[in-house]
Amino acid sequence: MASKERAEDHRRKWDRDEYERLAAERIQEELEAQEKAKQKQPPIKRDLLRQRDYRVDLESKLGKSVVITKNTPSSQTGGYYCNVCDCVVKDSINFLDHINGKKHQRNLGMTMRVERSSLDQVKKRFELNKRKLEEKKKDYDIEQKMKELREEEEKLREYRKEKRKEKRRKLDEDTDTTPSSELAAIMGFSGFGSSKK
């Protein structure tokens, strides 16, 4: 009867128990390989978060229009391009959020943790800020600034006066050097210059 059933049932029969055993072995091997990979690789040591040493350029493309084609590289399409993450962000607020975000900092090799400051570091920082404030006060002497402004205005007035005098001299020379034409003599006047001086 078994041979008769085979003749009637043309479908292939699979041994489920054997394939389940093979799948379990494969999963076990993958888990062991992952365990070995974790043991071999030391944990990634990232730097602590630090202050940017460059200025973020948000205004260089402001108010400019750009023609974008299919062949335009993604760095020159509309928006702000991040070369670290190779992405384009459409507006300045989202670009700043991206730059300060976790993904960008991770691509730079930093964690989001900040170094704890010691008491000495805080004291030095206060001293530095105090010195800067004193220098600003020294630089901002209002009487000195007012004196410089007055001198600058006086120089500007003198320059304008000289320009006016020079113009008048040129006008006088032009009217004196031009010969009076016969027509002007017949009509009874000597020149076409203005009478103001």
C-alpha positions in Angstrom: 0.0 0.0 0.0 2.9 2.3 0.7 4.1 2.1 -2.9 0.5 2.8 -4.1 0.3 5.9 -1.9 3.6 7.2 -3.3 2.3 6.8 -6.8 -0.8 8.7 -6.0 0.9 11.4 -3.9 3.4 13.1 -6.1 4.4 15.8 -3.6 7.8 15.6 -1.9 7.7 14.9 1.8 10.1 16.9 4.1 11.5 15.7 7.4 10.4 18.6 9.8 12.4 17.4 12.8 15.7 17.3 10.9 15.2 20.8 9.4 14.2 22.2 12.8 17.4 20.7 14.3 19.5 22.3 11.5 17.9 25.7 12.0 18.6 25.5 15.8 22.2 24.6 15.2 22.6 27.5 12.8 21.1 30.0 15.3 23.4 28.6 18.0 26.5 29.1 15.8 25.5 32.7 14.9 25.1 33.5 18.6 28.5 32.0 19.4 30.1 34.1 16.6 28.5 37.3 17.9 29.8 36.5 21.4 33.3 36.0 20.1 33.1 39.2 18.1 32.1 41.1 21.2 34.9 39.6 23.2 37.5 40.5 20.5 36.6 44.1 19.9 37.4 46.5 22.7 34.6 48.9 23.5 34.7 52.1 21.4 36.2 55.0 23.4 34.6 58.3 22.4 35.8 61.7 23.5 33.8 63.8 25.8 31.6 66.6 24.4 33.6 69.8 23.7 32.9 73.3 22.4 33.0 73.9 18.7 36.2 75.7 17.5 34.6 77.0 14.3 31.8 79.4 13.5 28.7 77.8 12.0 28.0 79.5 8.6 24.3 80.1 8.3 24.2 83.3 6.3 26.5 82.8 3.3 23.7 81.4 1.1 21.0 83.7 2.5 19.0 85.5 -0.2 20.8 83.8 -3.1 19.1 81.7 -5.8 20.6 78.5 -7.2 19.6 76.5 -10.2 19.3 72.8 -9.3 19.4 70.1 -11.9 19.4 66.3 -11.8 23.2 66.3 -11.9 23.7 68.8 -9.1 25.6 67.2 -6.2 23.7 66.9 -3.0 26.1 69.4 -1.2 25.0 72.2 -3.6 21.2 71.5 -3.6 18.9 73.7 -1.5 19.4 73.8 2.2 22.3 73.3 4.6 24.7 70.4 3.9 26.5 68.4 6.7 29.6 66.9 5.3 30.2 64.7 8.4 26.8 62.9 8.1 26.4 63.5 4.3 22.9 64.9 4.6 21.0 68.0 3.6 18.8 69.9 6.1 16.3 72.4 4.7 16.4 75.2 7.3 18.8 76.8 9.8 16.9 75.8 13.0 16.9 72.1 12.0 20.5 72.4 10.9 21.5 73.6 14.3 19.5 70.9 15.9 21.3 68.3 13.7 24.8 69.7 14.5 24.0 69.6 18.3 22.3 66.2 18.0 23.5 62.8 19.1 23.9 61.3 15.6 26.2 64.1 14.4 28.3 64.1 17.6 28.7 60.3 17.4 29.9 60.6 13.8 32.5 63.2 15.0 33.6 60.6 17.6 32.1 62.3 20.7 29.7 61.2 23.3 27.0 63.5 24.7 28.7 63.5 28.1 30.4 66.6 29.3 33.6 66.7 31.3 33.1 67.5 35.0 35.0 70.7 36.0 37.1 70.9 39.1 37.1 73.7 41.5 40.4 75.0 40.2 39.1 75.1 36.6 36.0 77.1 37.7 38.2 79.6 39.6 40.5 80.1 36.6 37.5 80.6 34.4 36.1 83.3 36.7 39.4 85.1 36.8 39.6 85.0 33.0 36.1 86.4 32.6 36.9 89.1 35.2 40.0 90.2 33.3 38.1 90.4 30.1 35.4 92.5 31.7 38.0 94.9 33.1 39.7 95.2 29.6 36.4 96.1 28.1 35.8 98.8 30.7 39.3 100.3 30.0 38.6 100.2 26.2 35.3 101.9 26.5 36.3 105.3 27.7 33.4 107.5 26.6 35.2 110.9 26.8 38.0 109.6 24.6 35.5 108.2 22.1 33.6 111.5 22.0 36.8 113.4 21.4 37.8 111.1 18.5 34.3 111.5 17.0 34.5 115.3 17.1 38.0 115.2 15.5 36.6 113.0 12.8 33.7 115.3 12.1 36.0 118.3 12.0 38.2 116.6 9.4 35.2 115.7 7.3 34.0 119.4 7.4 37.5 120.6 6.3 37.5 118.1 3.5 34.1 119.2 2.2 35.2 122.9 2.5 38.3 122.2 0.4 36.2 120.4 -2.2 33.8 123.4 -2.5 36.7 125.8 -2.8 38.4 123.7 -5.5 35.1 123.6 -7.5 34.7 127.3 -7.3 38.3 127.9 -8.5 37.8 125.6 -11.5 34.6 127.4 -12.4 36.3 130.8 -12.2 39.2 129.6 -14.3 36.8 128.1 -16.9 34.9 131.4 -17.3 38.1 133.5 -17.4 39.9 131.4 -20.0 37.1 131.0 -22.5 37.3 133.8 -25.2 34.1 135.8 -25.7 32.5 134.9 -28.9 31.3 137.5 -31.4 27.7 136.5 -30.7 28.1 137.1 -27.0 29.7 140.5 -27.7 26.8 141.4 -30.0 24.2 140.4 -27.5 25.9 142.3 -24.8 27.0 139.8 -22.2 30.4 138.3 -21.5 29.7 134.6 -20.6 27.2 131.9 -19.7 28.6 131.3 -16.1 26.5 131.8 -13.0 26.7 135.0 -11.0 26.9 133.2 -7.7 30.3 133.0 -6.0 
